[in-house]
Amino acid sequence: MRIGELSARTGASRRSLRYYEQQGLLVSARSPSGQRYYDDEHVQRVALIQVFLAAGMSSRTIAELVPCMTEPNEERARTALTAMKQEHNRLSSTINSLVAARAELDRLIDVNRDFLANATDE
């Protein structure tokens, strides 16, 4: 498939797909005229890239993981494993902070709901 179809299937803009290639996150085949060609595996790769980016991972960090997504070897696996552990720890910390913020919002909602309920009773 060409870049337009990959864009349509993934929701990623053509510009984003080109950026992913520039950053080494995605590799396309090229026609003799230079047109990019992708296969179904690229759809899954783009979805994974989007999930990682949405989670706050940098394109540099994702690029460290890419070799293990395609053809892992011992050296690549060691490098990627270190990056994966760091990102896992960062995400866990972020999740814990978000859960704490949500709990505080729940508490404030309850306080204000109770206040308003009592204010209308008076």
C-alpha positions in Angstrom: 0.0 0.0 0.0 1.1 3.6 -0.5 1.4 6.3 2.1 -2.1 7.6 1.6 -3.7 4.2 2.3 -1.4 3.7 5.4 -2.5 7.1 6.6 -6.2 6.2 6.1 -5.9 2.9 7.8 -4.0 4.2 10.8 -5.3 7.7 11.2 -1.7 9.0 11.2 -1.1 11.9 8.8 1.2 11.5 5.9 3.4 14.1 7.5 3.5 11.9 10.7 4.4 8.8 8.7 7.3 10.6 7.0 8.4 11.8 10.4 8.3 8.3 11.8 10.6 7.3 8.9 13.0 10.2 9.5 13.3 9.1 13.1 13.9 5.5 12.2 10.6 4.3 13.7 9.2 3.0 10.4 10.9 1.7 7.3 9.2 1.5 3.9 10.1 -0.2 0.7 10.7 2.2 -2.2 9.7 1.9 -5.8 12.3 2.8 -8.5 10.6 6.2 -8.7 11.0 6.7 -4.9 7.4 6.1 -3.9 7.0 4.6 -0.4 5.3 1.2 -0.1 4.0 -0.4 3.1 2.4 -3.7 4.1 0.0 -4.8 6.8 2.8 -5.1 9.3 3.3 -1.4 9.0 -0.3 -0.8 10.1 0.4 -2.6 13.4 3.8 -0.8 13.8 2.2 2.6 13.4 -0.5 1.7 15.9 2.2 0.8 18.4 4.2 3.9 17.7 1.0 6.0 18.3 0.4 4.2 21.6 3.9 4.8 22.8 3.8 8.5 21.7 0.5 9.0 23.4 2.0 7.6 26.6 4.7 10.2 26.5 7.6 8.2 25.1 10.0 10.2 22.9 10.6 9.2 19.3 14.3 8.6 20.4 13.2 6.1 23.0 10.9 4.4 20.6 13.7 4.2 18.1 15.7 2.2 20.7 12.9 -0.3 20.8 12.4 -0.7 17.0 15.2 -3.2 16.4 13.7 -5.6 18.9 10.4 -5.3 17.2 11.8 -6.6 13.9 14.9 -8.7 14.3 16.1 -8.9 17.9 19.6 -10.0 18.6 21.5 -10.1 22.0 23.0 -6.7 21.8 19.8 -5.0 20.6 17.8 -6.9 23.2 20.1 -5.7 26.0 19.8 -2.0 24.9 16.1 -2.2 24.3 15.5 -4.0 27.6 17.2 -1.1 29.5 15.0 1.5 27.7 11.9 -0.6 28.2 12.5 -0.9 32.0 13.1 2.9 32.2 9.9 3.6 30.3 7.9 1.1 32.4 9.1 2.8 35.6 8.2 6.3 34.2 4.8 5.1 33.1 4.2 3.5 36.5 5.1 6.7 38.3 2.8 8.7 36.0 -0.1 6.2 36.5 0.3 6.5 40.3 0.2 10.3 40.1 -2.9 10.2 37.9 -4.6 7.8 40.3 -3.8 10.1 43.2 -5.1 13.1 41.3 -8.3 11.3 40.4 -8.9 10.3 44.0 -8.5 13.9 45.1 -10.9 15.1 42.4 -13.4 12.4 43.5 -13.1 13.8 47.1 -13.6 17.4 46.0 -16.6 16.4 43.9 -18.1 14.7 46.9 -17.4 17.7 49.2 -18.9 20.2 46.7 -21.9 17.9 45.9 -22.7 17.6 49.6 -22.3 21.4 50.1 -24.7 22.1 47.3 -27.2 19.5 48.5 -27.1 21.1 52.0 -27.3 24.6 50.6 -30.5 23.9 48.8 -32.0 22.3 51.9 -31.7 25.5 53.9 
